[in-house]
């Protein structure tokens, strides 16, 4: 794959140089009288200027492409943070709903405590839609409440959006990293200040079903 990228870069570089050479030939042809032919010196200069022009134009195009890829990845990361902040707000509402039932309904308190307590006397905060749904499903009062169901749907939609945005971000990072490591731009990427971007990695596996639930 790397050899293929280098070969493609060489083809693009040679193409840019040839186009630059042809451009300068046209320039010299337009400024030289019709009865006078282009000299060997002018032809050599056109090759030199064409090489410089072609390389410069190609590098500018590559730079702009890398910059666009970088900005796209940064926007995708910003969108992830927006989803995470929204998710935190929704989960805060879910926890306050559960806390309200724990405080005011003794019968519900026992069930929710069992659902949220890991046997160490510590109440575990609801971390995702699955945990909130498990708590809701235990109690008719919560299942029949339209606002609670709306909150649950919003949490699920936010989680799905967040998961999709993480994939989008990783795709953007992959495109950016490929762009800055592609020849010939890879030669000057450090000079231009382009560095690798890290892929998004989940900090936990809270959505995965537990081994205990599967009996393994």
Steps between C-alpha positions, in 0.01 A plus 500: 500500500784737587679421172175567315466841670860588411446394140182707479686796648776466245248487217330815632835673540612414149165607360523833680853558370399418141201733521722773644751449217225521236369816666839671482544388139176678415618807693830513313323434169265790564773752579748395227445638148340252262802492268732410788512144637538409864869451573649208688571736788137614516386139471724404792375794704142398426573151636655644816222752553242233419645267763498776763150611405363146489647403837382826658146467368480133602623580851244779534223263392624233744529757779145622446374141493680414825372820662142423398533145633639635826215748544242233416647271768503781755136578428411133539675496839311813601174329402592205723538736795159653423341153506685412822380817671143432389528141619625619841202732534252227406658246733491757779124523448476119504688483829281768654189308391635183663603690813152650530339155498758371745416775747121506471391146415610234744389212282676645198801586713569136574489398134710787374751449777541140391539610139756769586681349798790262456487366851754741647259752644578745218243633256630484143400786276314421179764515227308425181162438344510127567532550875221757499275271297563215744386722785196625305387151399468391863228748585158562336503861617811570299407286199167678455643850540525661154763749612719222639469312172588819313809540718597141433463551124708817515775318687497220243505743206786693658699180557444389141602843373810495719600154376454610138697817556790304649516290184485817289784653699719192462435502125601868482814432703589213268459723194708775659783268604510351150510850348798619705695178446444486125800568279614764413326705771644272771839660429390842628216407738711571810603837363133582445414397857283198420513223761320171534155506658396226740195285438215518748506215749215419737600515864274212598257233390193604698267409212629142477295228663676359802649152524279433801185571295620254237592238758865482394 
